[in-house]
Amino acid sequence: FAACAGLVREAAHRSACLVFLPEGFDYIGSNTAQTLSLAEGLDGDLMGRYAELAKEYGVWLSLGGFHERGQDWPTTQRIYNCHVLLDPAGNIVATYRKTHLCDVELEGRVTMKESSFTNPGTEIVAPVSTPAGKLGLSICYDLRFPEISLALRHAGAEILTYPSAFTVPTGSAHWEVLLRARAIESQCYVVAAAQTGKNHEHRTSYGHALVVDPWGAVVAQCHEGTGLCYAEIDLDYLHRIRQEIPVHSHRRPDLYGTVAATGLAPVP
Ligand SMILES: O=C(O)CNC(=O)[C@H](CS)NC(=O)CCC(=O)C(=O)O
């Protein structure tokens, strides 16, 4: 909390209106038992402290990947991986629970079985209006599924967010190219806060938190280690790109179906 609070203070002093923290900003457990035992509800002490932080500095906070004990904790003994958006009054204005869980095994290198301690979210969340633009919420491994980004874009998103804790082998090969692809195809800004460095004895995260503009350019990137990078969101630029290359109206759902059937209202 002290590390995150310091970053939020620094960002606010440089006039950021929206601050993005990565997946597992609350903690990264050394094992599943610890991860589960540290988890709290959205009404718990830790979320209360973040609400105070948002109020104190007058910023919006994207808290990517809170280890949440939901209503079903007593029966399932599993948590949700919950992306929480706080406004500057400290209100929770949106929650998105990770829908694609990372069950991945690279022989001898990486083993992740998120579904063994996490329940999958059951819905995509409509983009939220913020002073920077309409924000669509995703988390980490969701990045590999262009369907969710297109669904959010279809529902009006101007900024997509992928708070993450990527592994080093997959991150070094896929991280930047996936983020840039999502930005280019959806014609959105992409903001990706990321865990960096050694989390504990058995885990290192890839880092490279960055922001991509809707043309696909990396416009901000963090240095090695804990820190911040800053980007300006230029919605005029975004809408010019959408006008110049109108992919959204060139789609051929008659040929390959559509991701519009998500329950989110379309925005032209
Ligand atoms: O469990 C926690 O405490 C924090 N959450 C994570 O570390 C999650 C689930 S295990 N990590 C990923 O989704 C990595 C995805 C990835 O690396 C890829 O898609 O290549």
The ligand as an SDF file (V2000), in Angstrom:
LIG
                    3D

 20 19  0  0  0  0  0  0  0  0999 V2000
   -2.5400  -14.3180   -9.0770 O   0  0  0  0  0  0  0  0  0  0  0  0
   -2.2010  -13.1680   -8.7470 C   0  0  0  0  0  0  0  0  0  0  0  0
   -1.9900  -12.8440   -7.5710 O   0  0  0  0  0  0  0  0  0  0  0  0
   -2.0210  -12.1540   -9.8310 C   0  0  0  0  0  0  0  0  0  0  0  0
   -2.4730  -12.6560  -11.0870 N   0  0  0  0  0  0  0  0  0  0  0  0
   -1.6680  -13.1630  -12.0290 C   0  0  0  0  0  0  0  0  0  0  0  0
   -0.4720  -13.2560  -11.8650 O   0  0  0  0  0  0  0  0  0  0  0  0
   -2.3140  -13.6300  -13.3190 C   0  0  0  0  0  0  0  0  0  0  0  0
   -3.0270  -14.9360  -13.1090 C   0  0  0  0  0  0  0  0  0  0  0  0
   -2.0030  -16.2760  -12.5720 S   0  0  0  0  0  0  0  0  0  0  0  0
   -1.3160  -13.6920  -14.3520 N   0  0  0  0  0  0  0  0  0  0  0  0
   -1.6160  -13.7490  -15.6480 C   0  0  0  0  0  0  0  0  0  0  0  0
   -2.7770  -13.7210  -16.0570 O   0  0  0  0  0  0  0  0  0  0  0  0
   -0.4010  -13.7940  -16.5770 C   0  0  0  0  0  0  0  0  0  0  0  0
   -0.7710  -13.8190  -18.0390 C   0  0  0  0  0  0  0  0  0  0  0  0
    0.4350  -14.0080  -18.9010 C   0  0  0  0  0  0  0  0  0  0  0  0
    1.5580  -13.9250  -18.4780 O   0  0  0  0  0  0  0  0  0  0  0  0
    0.2220  -14.2830  -20.3440 C   0  0  0  0  0  0  0  0  0  0  0  0
   -0.9260  -14.2230  -20.8510 O   0  0  0  0  0  0  0  0  0  0  0  0
    1.2290  -14.5680  -21.0190 O   0  0  0  0  0  0  0  0  0  0  0  0
  1  2  2  0
  2  3  1  0
  2  4  1  0
  4  5  1  0
  5  6  1  0
  6  7  2  0
  6  8  1  0
  8  9  1  0
  8 11  1  0
  9 10  1  0
 11 12  1  0
 12 13  2  0
 12 14  1  0
 14 15  1  0
 15 16  1  0
 16 17  2  0
 16 18  1  0
 18 19  2  0
 18 20  1  0
M  END
$$$$
